[in-house]
Amino acid sequence: MTISRRTLLGTTSGLALTGALAACGSNTGRGGGGGGGGPELEHWYHQYGEQGVEQAVKKYADAYDKADVSIQWRPGDYMQQLSAALLTKDGPDVFETEGPELDQIRGKRVADLTDLIKDVKDDYNPAVLATKTYEGKVYGIPQVVDMQLLYYRKSLLDDAGVEPPRTLDALVDAAKKLTTKKTKGLFLGNDGGAAVLGATPLQAAGLSFVSDDGTVGFDDPAAAKALGKLRALYADKSLLLGAPSDWSDPAAFTQGLTAMQWSGLWALPAVKKALGDDFGVLPFPKDGAAGKPTVPVGAFAAAVNAKGKHVAAGKAYLKWLWVEKEDYQEDFALSYGFHIPARISLAKKAKKLQEGAAAEAVKLATENGFSNPLIWTTAANNAYNDALSRIIKDGKDPDAELRKVVRKAQSELARVQGKPS
C-alpha cells in the first residue's frame, strides 16, 4: 500500500528501460561537472508532486563535499524503472524506494545499511523501520513518515450529541447519527473504503496480515466480525459515496459533505486553513476486547545499490544526508508538504508538529502505527482487497470470503519463506 501523498507516478508503465533512462539522463543536480570532488554518485528520486522538493534535493547534493552527486528526477512508473535498473550494471549508486523489495534484498542488489544507523536505530519510527529490515539487517533508511487517520468535525459531533468514536461499534453508530439530508456521517473513499483500508480494520481487531511466526495473522473469527461492520456502514447509507474527489483529498470534509473522513496527514494544513480549530484527529478505532487503535504508516527510504561502482561512497553520502544532517531531514519533511520526520526526536522538536492535531498525529504514528510486512506479497494483498470490496460493496459473507483469502495467503507466505504450503 502506497500512502505517501508525495508520490506522483505517471501512467505510462510500458516504456522500455533504455527509453526511460534516456528521457531523464540529463536531469541532474550538478549538470555534469560539479565541485563536490571524490567519486561521481548518481542519486535517483521519484517525481514528487510538491513544489520545491526537486530543488531541495539538488541543494542537499550540492552541499556534500566528499563526492560529486548528480540527481536523477524520474517521472513515470518509478518503481518499475528502478527494479529494472537494479538488474543491470548501470543502475543508480543510491536511490529512493518504497521498499527495498524482498527479492532485491535476497538477490543482493541492495546494500546492508545496518551500521549506518546503529547509533540512532531506536530513534526511528519502529513500524516504518521494520519494513526496511530483513533478518535483523536494515536495507533502507526511512526519509519521512506519512500516515492515514480519521478527521472529525467537532461542531457537527457536538450538535448531534456524538462523542469522538473510540471503538468500531461507536464509529458505526456515530456515522449513522451524523448522517442528515445534507451531510453523510463518514467518508472512507468513493468505494466505501475497499481500496484504502487494507489491513487497518484487522489491526484494529488485534490481528495482522502476518503473525510473528510468519503465518497468516487473520485466520480468526474477529476478522470477519470487523469487516462485517464495514459492510454495515455501507448498507445503512452512512457513508459518503461518489464525492467529487477521493479519500486522499480533504475537500469532502472541508466542504461539509461529511462529518468524518479517513484521509492522510498531508491533508491537515488544508483542513486547518478551512476549518480553523473545528476539527480533531483519531486513529482507526479499536474493535473487540483484543483490539487496539491503529493508523497505517509508510515511508520512502534511501538505499544503496550493492552492485554499484561506489558502494562505500554511497553509504557515506546517505549517512551524511539521512542520519547526520538533521536540518535537511526536517526541511524535507515539512518545508514542501506536511510529513513527519522519520526520526522520533526530530518529530518531537519540529515546531510545526508540536501543537494541536499535528502533535496528536505524531503521537498516533509513533504509538499506534503499523506497516505491512516485507513477506506480505502482492498476490496475497490483491486477494484480500478483492474480498474486502465484495464484503463492503456486495454484502458477501465475510467468513466465506476470508477463508478463500487465508488459503491464498497461506500459499504465498509458504512460497516466499520456502516452506511446504
N, C-alpha and C positions, 0 to 999 in steps of 0.2 A: 504494500500500500504506500503510494507516494502521497504525502500530506503536506509537502513544502509548497507554499504559495510562490516561492521564488522560481519554481520550475516553470519554464515556458518552452516546452519541446514542440518542434514542428510536427506536421502531419505526414511529411514525406519520409517513409521508412524504407523504401526500396532502393535507395541510391547505392551504387557500387562504392566500395570503400575508397578506391582511388579518386573517384569524382568528389566524394565528400571531403577527403583530405585536401584536395587541390583547391576546393572552394574557399577554405579558410586558412590556407597555408601562410598567407601574408599578414594575417590579423594578429600581430604580436605586440607585446608590451614595449619592446625596445626598438622595433622596426628594423632589426638586422645587425646592429653594431653592439651598442650597449657598453656601459662603463663599469659593469659590476666586477669584471675580472674573473679569473678562475674558469671552470668548465661552463659550457653552454647548456642550460637546462630548459626543456620545453614543458610548460605547465598548462594543462587543459582545464577549462571550466565549461559547464553548460551555460547556455544563454539565459541569463536571469531576466525576469520581467520588470524588475525595479530599476528605476533610473539611478545612475551613479555607480552601480556595482562594478561595471566593466572598468571605469576609470579608477575606482578604488583598488581593485586587484592589480592593476598596472602600476599604481603608485606604490603598493607594497613591494612588488617585484623590483621596481627601480631602487628602492631603499636598501635592498640586500646587496652587500658588498663582497660576498665570497663566491659568487657565481653570476653569470650573465643569464638572467631568467627572462624568457620570452613567453608571453601569454597567448594561448590559443583560445579564442572566444567562439564557442561552437554552437550554432543553431542546428535545428533539425533533431532527429532522433539520437540524442546524445549517448544514451546507454548502449544502443546498437553500434554506434560508431566506436565507442570506447572498447566494447567487447571484441569487436573485430580487430581494432588496432593492437590490442594486447596479445593477439595471436601472431603478430608479425614482429620483425626485428626493428621496425621503425616506429614503435609506439611511443607515447609521451614518457618523459622521465618521471614526472609527478602528475597527479590528476585528481580531479574531484569525482566522487562516485556516490551513488545511493547505497552501494554495498560496502566493501567488496562482496562479490558473489561467491558462493561456496565453491563453485567449480574453478574460479580464479585462484582462490586460496589453495585448494588441493592441487591445482596444476602448477603451483609455484610461480604464478605470474604476478603476484603482489608480494611485497617485502614485509617481513615481520618488523613492526614498529614498537614492540613492547618496551624496549629500552628507552625510547624517546620520551615516554610519558611515565616512566616508573616512579619518579619523584612526586607526580601530581595525579596519579591514576585515580585516587579516591576523590578527587575534586571534579571529576566528570559525572554528568548525569548517568546513573548506573544503568537505567533501561536503555539509553542510547548507546552507551559503550558496549553493552552486552551484544548488540547486533554487529559490532565491528570486531568481535572476539571469537576465536575458534580454538578449542583445545587449550585454553589458557593464554593464547597469544593474541596480541592486538594487531590488526592489519589495516586499520584506518583511524585517523584522528578526527573525532567529531568537530565540526566547524560551528554550527549554531543548531539550536533545538527549535523545531516547530511542533505545534500541538493542536489538537481539536478540543473543544469544550462547549458547554451549554451556556448560552446567553439568555437572560430573562429580564423582562421589563418590570421594574419594581412597582410602578404605579398601577399597571394592569393587574398584577397579582394582588396588590393591596385592595384595589376596588372590588375584586372578586372574592376577597377573604381567603386567598390561597397562599400557603407558605411555600417558599422555595423547596422543590421536591428533593428529598434525600434518599428515597427508595424508588425502585422502578414502579411499584404499585402506586406510589404517590405521584409519580410523573404521569402515569396513565390517567389518574383521577384529575390531576391539575389541568392537563391538556383538554379534558372534556369540559371542565368547569369554565375554562378560559375561552372556549370557542363560542363566538357570537355570530351574528349575521355579517359583520364587517371583518372580524378577526378570527383566525384559527388559533388553536392553542399551542401548536408546536410545528416546527418545520425541520425535517430531517433530510431534506432533499426532495426533488421532484418525483423520485421513485419511492418515497416513503422510507428512505434510509438504507435501501438494499445495497447500494453501491459504496456507501461511505462508512457504514458502521463496522463492518468486518468483525474482528474478534472482540470489539468493545463490550457488547452485551454478555459475552461469555466471561470475560474478565470480571465484569460487574457481579456475576453469579459465583465468583470464586474459582472459575475454570480458566482454561487457556487452550490455544491451538495444540501446543506440545507440552507434555509433562516434563518434569525434571529428569526422568529416566529415558526420555526420548520417545515415548509412546504418545498416542492420541490423548489429548488432555480434556476432551469434552464428551467422552463416552459416559454420560451421566444424565439422569432424568432432569437435573436442574437446567441443563442446556435447553432442552425442549420447552421447559416452562418459561424461561426468559425470552426465547424467540417468539413464543406464543403471545406474550404480552405486547410485542411489537406489532403483531397482527391485530391485536385488539385496538391499538391506536389507529391503525389504518381503517379497520372495519367500522369504528364508531364515528368516523369522519372528523376526528380531532386534528388530523394532520393537514397542513397546507400542501397542496399538490398543484403543479402547473404554474409555479411562480415565474415571473419574468427572468430571473436568474437563479442559479442553483445554490446549493448549500454553502459553497465557499465565499459567496458574495453576501454581505450582511444587509443588502437593500431591502429584502422582505421584512426583516426585523426593524430596521430604522424607519421604514415607511408605514409601520403599523399593520402589516398584513398578518403578522403572527406575534403572539405574546412571548414565545420562547423559540430559540433557534440553535441548532447544532452547527457550529462553524469553527473557524480557526483563530488562533491568537493574532494572526496577521490582520484580522478584521477589527481589532479593538480600537485603533485610532479613529477609524471611520465611525464606529458606534459611539465613541466618546464625543466626537465632533457633533454628531447628530442629536444625541440624547443627553449630553451632559453627564450627570450622576444618576440618571434614571435607568440604571441597569446594573446587573450583577452577573457573576460567572459562577458556574458549578461544574463539577465533574459529572460524567455519566453516573447516575445514582445506582447504588448497590441493590442487589436482588437476593433475597433469602438470607438465612442465618449465617451462611458461609461467605456471603458476598462482600464486596468492598467497592467504594467509589473508585472510579478509574478514568484515565484520559490516555488516548494514544499519543505517543511522541515519536518523532523521527528526526533524522539529521543526515545531510550530506557529509561525507568525510573526505579528508585529504589522504591520499595513498601514494605509494612509490612503486614504480614498475620494477619488479625483481629481475627482469631480463633486460633492463635498460643499460645504457653505457655508463651512467653515473649514479649508481645506487647510493653510495656513501654520501655523495654531494647532495643528492635529492633528499636523503634523510636529514642531513644537517639543515637544509633550507626549510623543510617542513617543521622541524623542531623550533627553529627561529620564529617562523610565522605563526604556528598554531599552538605552541607551548609558551614561548618566551615573550612574544610581542602582544601583551595583554591589551594594550591600547588599540592595536589593529583588530583584535578579536571583538572588542566591544563596538568599535566603529563598524565592522562588517555586519554585526547583528542588529544594530539599532539606528544607524545613520541612513539607511537606504530601504527601510522597511521596519517591521516590528517583529523581532525574533528574540529568543533567549540565548545568551552565550552558553556554549556547551559546558564551560567550567562553572561549577556551582558558586564558587567565591566571586566570580565576575558578575554572575546574575544577581547576587545579593547586593552588590555595591553599585550596580548600574542605576543612575538616578531615575531613568525613565521606567524602571521596574520596581521602585521602592514603595509605591503607594497604590491604594485602591484595588481595582480589578486586576491591574498588571501584577501587583505583588501577590495577589491571591493565585493568579495563573502560574507564577513561578513556583509557588509552594506546591500546587497541584502537580505540576510537571515533575518536580523532584520527589514528592512523596507518593504519588499515585500513578506515575507514568508507566506505560508498557510499550514494547515494540514486538513485532513478530520475530520469532527466532530464525536463525540462518537456515535451519534444516526444514522449515516450512516451505514447500515447493509451490511453484506457480500452478501446477496441475491440481494440487490439493486446494489451493486458495480459490481457483475458479470453480471447483466443485462446491465448495462451501458457499461462495457468493451466489451461485445459481440457485442453490437450495434456499438461501435466505430470501432471495427475490420471490421464489414460489411461495414461501411461507407468508411473507408480508403481503404481497400483492394478490396472490391467487388463493390464499387461505388453505394451502396444502398442510397436511398433518405434520407438525414439527418432528414428532418421534420418527415417523417413516422417512422423512427427508434426511434427518440427521444420521439415521442408520446407514443410508447409502453413502453419505459423506465420510462417516467413520471408516467404512470399508476402503474407500478410495484413499483416505489419509493414511490408514494403516499400511497399505501397499506402498505408497510414496515414501513414507518415513522408513520403512524397511529397506527400500531401494537405496535411498541416499546414505543410509547407515551401514549398508552391506549385510543386512540381517535377513533371515528367512521371513517371508511375508505370511 
